[in-house]
Amino acid sequence: MALSEQLSKLSVRTKELETRAAAASKEAHEDLQKDVAAARDASRANAEALRKAVDEDVADVSAWWTDVSRSWDQHVASMRKHVKEKKAEFDVDQAKRTADDAYAYAAYLIDYCFAAVEEAEYAVLDATLAQMDYEELAAEQPAEVRSAS
């Protein structure tokens, strides 16, 4: 998939998230619980698909992604465990702290995604520049040298 297609897909998905988040507070509690479970399952499936796709790509990217992925998986597991443990407590004050923690976690992830988009911008521009550099160098070589490589 071309980078521009990936960016379009990201844009559409981010808009869907914005719409979904705005509607979430108006849902019935039970419906929202089902949506949370579905979102968690979709997140896991997407992470696994991404992991498989990266494993099939360049070794350098794969090694980097393995480290990032492992760290991310540990972070997500830890946060989900923390949230689940907090939900088990029925104290009103604790429930408020749990809600505040969940909100703070969501805000952190949004900031994290923003930073990831910033890094993706750099990577897209750098990849485009690298492609241009390659094309310039290739154009300067005689045809018989290009065909030998």
C-alpha positions in Angstrom: 0.0 0.0 0.0 1.4 3.4 -0.9 2.2 5.9 1.8 -0.5 8.3 0.6 -3.1 5.4 0.9 -1.9 4.6 4.4 -2.2 8.3 5.4 -5.7 8.4 4.0 -6.7 5.3 5.9 -5.2 6.8 9.1 -7.2 10.0 8.5 -10.5 8.2 8.0 -9.9 6.0 11.1 -9.0 9.0 13.2 -12.2 10.7 12.1 -14.2 7.6 13.0 -12.6 7.6 16.4 -13.5 11.2 16.9 -17.1 10.5 16.0 -17.2 7.4 18.1 -15.8 9.1 21.2 -18.3 11.9 21.0 -21.2 9.4 20.8 -19.9 7.1 23.6 -21.1 9.2 26.5 -24.7 9.0 25.1 -24.8 5.2 25.0 -26.3 2.9 27.5 -23.8 1.4 29.9 -24.4 -2.1 28.7 -24.0 -1.1 25.0 -20.8 0.8 25.8 -19.4 -2.3 27.7 -19.9 -4.3 24.5 -18.3 -1.6 22.4 -15.3 -1.5 24.7 -14.9 -5.3 24.4 -15.2 -5.1 20.6 -12.7 -2.3 20.4 -10.2 -4.2 22.7 -10.6 -7.3 20.4 -10.1 -5.2 17.3 -7.0 -3.5 18.8 -5.5 -6.9 19.6 -6.3 -8.2 16.1 -4.8 -5.1 14.4 -1.7 -5.3 16.6 -1.2 -9.0 15.6 -1.8 -8.2 11.9 0.8 -5.4 12.1 3.2 -7.6 13.9 2.9 -10.3 11.1 3.2 -7.7 8.4 6.4 -6.2 9.9 7.9 -9.7 10.4 7.6 -10.2 6.6 9.3 -6.9 5.9 12.8 -5.6 6.1 14.9 -7.2 8.9 16.0 -3.8 10.3 12.4 -2.6 10.6 11.4 -6.0 12.0 14.0 -5.9 14.7 13.0 -2.4 15.7 9.3 -3.2 15.6 9.9 -6.3 17.7 11.3 -4.2 20.5 8.6 -1.5 20.1 5.9 -4.1 19.9 7.1 -6.0 22.9 7.2 -2.8 25.0 3.8 -1.7 23.7 2.2 -5.1 24.5 3.6 -5.0 28.0 2.4 -1.5 28.5 -1.1 -2.3 27.2 -1.3 -5.5 29.3 -0.2 -3.6 32.4 -2.7 -0.7 31.9 -5.6 -3.1 31.2 -4.8 -5.1 34.3 -4.6 -1.9 36.3 -8.0 -0.7 34.9 -9.6 -4.1 35.5 -8.3 -4.3 39.1 -9.6 -0.8 39.8 -13.0 -1.6 38.3 -13.3 -4.5 40.8 -13.4 -2.0 43.7 -16.9 -0.5 44.4 -15.9 2.5 46.5 -17.3 5.7 44.9 -14.1 7.6 45.5 -12.1 4.8 44.0 -14.6 4.7 41.0 -13.9 8.4 40.5 -10.1 7.8 40.6 -10.5 4.9 38.2 -12.5 7.1 35.8 -9.9 9.8 36.1 -7.1 7.2 35.4 -8.9 5.9 32.4 -9.4 9.4 31.1 -5.7 10.2 31.7 -4.7 7.0 29.9 -6.9 7.9 26.9 -5.4 11.4 26.8 -1.9 9.9 27.0 -2.6 7.6 24.1 -3.9 10.5 22.0 -0.7 12.4 22.8 1.3 9.3 21.9 -0.5 8.9 18.6 0.1 12.6 17.9 3.8 12.0 18.4 3.7 8.9 16.2 2.0 10.9 13.5 4.8 13.5 13.8 7.4 10.7 13.5 5.5 9.3 10.5 5.6 12.7 8.8 9.3 12.7 9.2 9.6 9.1 8.0 7.4 9.8 4.9 9.3 12.9 3.9 12.6 11.1 4.5 11.5 8.1 2.4 10.4 10.4 -0.4 13.7 12.3 -0.2 15.6 8.9 -0.3 13.6 7.8 -3.3 14.4 11.1 -5.1 18.1 10.8 -4.3 18.1 7.2 -5.7 16.3 8.4 -8.9 18.8 11.2 -9.4 21.8 8.9 -8.9 20.3 6.2 -11.1 19.6 8.8 -13.9 23.2 9.9 -13.8 24.6 6.4 -14.4 24.9 5.0 -17.9 22.3 2.4 -18.8 24.7 -0.5 -18.9 25.8 0.2 -15.3 22.2 0.4 -14.1 21.3 -2.9 -15.7 24.4 -4.6 -14.1 23.2 -3.8 -10.6 
